[in-house]
Amino acid sequence: MTSNKVLLSAVIIAAVTAGCRTDVLKKNRIAGEWNVTDYTYQGTNMITEPGVDITMTMEYDKDGDFEIDAVQSYGGYTYSFNFTGTWEDDDKDLQLDFDPNSQGAQYLEASLGNAILYNYYQYRETYDIIELTKDKLEMETTINGQLIIVKAEKES
């Protein structure tokens, strides 16, 4: 009877440890700097759209902080956005909680016509993780009825 209790305890500890190990491995895969290769909004990949030059990086720290930098150039004008906040993940989702005082939030609040503003006023976005490997991330979300797909490659 005592050996059954010991065996049961060992199985429970192994199961809990394995679950925690999976979370740690996933967090380690997400943590780091990512270069966005595709950002599809309203069916258009904004990264490769002719006449628009966009570069975007996402940095996720292991402590749960994130920073997203985006530079967009078109029509002779260049706009830079910096968003910060915290992130967490669960089974298949990545949740971003934006800091409303970050430079990007302040800029978007000042330009009411900006389409991204509708997205940003939520201050929280939850992305379904479609694929996550050590060097590739694909995730998607729906905001205001629009599907957004983000694909990124991890910096080495």
C-alpha positions in Angstrom: 0.0 0.0 0.0 2.8 2.4 0.9 4.6 1.6 -2.4 1.4 2.4 -4.3 1.2 5.8 -2.6 4.9 6.5 -3.4 4.3 5.4 -7.0 1.2 7.6 -7.3 3.1 10.5 -5.9 6.0 10.0 -8.3 3.5 9.9 -11.3 1.8 13.1 -10.1 5.1 14.9 -9.6 6.3 13.8 -13.1 3.1 15.0 -14.7 3.2 18.4 -13.0 6.9 18.8 -13.8 6.4 17.8 -17.5 3.6 20.4 -17.8 5.8 23.1 -16.2 8.7 22.1 -18.5 6.5 22.5 -21.6 5.5 26.0 -20.4 9.1 26.9 -19.8 10.2 25.6 -23.2 7.4 27.5 -24.9 8.3 30.7 -23.1 11.9 30.2 -24.0 10.9 29.8 -27.7 8.8 33.0 -27.7 11.4 35.0 -25.8 13.8 36.9 -28.0 13.8 39.3 -30.9 11.6 38.6 -34.0 11.7 40.2 -37.4 8.2 40.4 -38.9 8.2 39.0 -42.4 4.4 39.1 -43.1 1.8 41.3 -41.5 -1.5 40.7 -43.2 -4.4 43.1 -42.5 -7.6 43.1 -44.5 -6.2 40.4 -46.8 -3.1 42.5 -47.7 0.5 41.8 -46.6 1.5 45.2 -45.4 5.2 44.3 -45.4 5.3 43.6 -49.1 2.6 46.1 -50.3 4.0 48.2 -53.2 4.7 51.8 -52.4 4.8 51.1 -48.7 8.0 50.3 -46.8 7.4 48.7 -43.4 9.9 47.1 -41.0 8.7 45.7 -37.7 10.5 43.9 -34.9 9.0 42.3 -31.8 11.0 41.6 -28.7 9.7 39.4 -25.9 11.6 39.2 -22.7 11.5 36.1 -20.5 10.3 38.3 -17.6 7.1 39.0 -19.5 7.8 42.5 -21.0 7.6 43.2 -24.7 8.5 45.9 -27.1 7.3 46.3 -30.7 9.0 48.7 -33.0 7.5 49.6 -36.4 8.7 52.0 -39.1 6.4 52.8 -42.0 7.3 54.9 -45.0 5.1 56.0 -47.9 4.5 59.2 -49.9 7.7 60.7 -48.7 6.8 60.5 -45.0 8.2 58.1 -42.3 6.3 57.2 -39.2 7.9 55.3 -36.2 5.9 53.5 -33.6 7.1 52.0 -30.3 4.7 49.9 -28.3 5.6 48.4 -24.9 3.7 46.2 -22.4 3.5 42.8 -21.0 2.9 39.4 -22.5 1.9 35.9 -21.4 1.0 32.7 -23.1 -1.1 29.7 -22.4 -1.8 26.5 -24.4 -2.1 28.1 -27.8 -2.5 31.8 -27.2 -0.2 34.8 -26.8 -1.8 37.7 -24.9 -0.3 41.2 -25.3 -1.3 43.9 -22.7 -0.2 47.2 -24.2 1.0 50.1 -22.0 -1.3 53.0 -22.9 1.5 55.5 -22.1 4.0 54.1 -24.7 4.9 56.3 -27.6 2.9 54.3 -30.1 -0.2 54.5 -28.0 0.2 58.2 -27.5 0.6 58.8 -31.3 -2.3 56.7 -32.3 -4.6 58.4 -29.8 -3.7 61.7 -31.4 -4.6 60.5 -34.9 -8.2 59.4 -34.6 -8.5 58.4 -38.3 -5.8 55.8 -38.0 -7.2 52.3 -38.7 -4.8 50.7 -36.1 -6.4 52.9 -33.4 -9.5 50.8 -33.3 -7.3 47.8 -32.6 -5.2 49.6 -30.0 -8.0 51.0 -27.9 -8.5 47.5 -26.6 -5.0 47.6 -25.0 -5.1 43.8 -25.1 -4.7 41.5 -28.0 -4.9 37.8 -27.9 -3.2 35.9 -30.8 -3.8 32.2 -31.7 -0.3 30.7 -32.1 -0.5 28.8 -35.4 3.2 27.7 -35.4 6.0 28.2 -33.0 9.5 26.8 -33.5 12.9 27.9 -32.2 13.2 30.3 -35.2 9.6 30.7 -36.7 6.5 32.3 -35.3 3.1 32.5 -37.0 0.0 33.9 -35.1 -3.3 35.4 -35.9 -6.1 37.3 -34.4 -9.4 39.0 -35.4 -9.9 42.6 -34.5 -13.1 44.4 -35.6 -14.0 41.6 -37.9 -10.6 41.8 -39.7 -8.2 38.8 -39.7 -4.6 39.8 -38.8 -1.8 37.3 -39.5 1.7 37.9 -38.3 4.7 35.8 -39.4 8.1 36.3 -38.0 11.6 34.9 -37.9 13.8 34.9 -34.8 17.0 36.8 -34.9 20.0 34.6 -34.4 
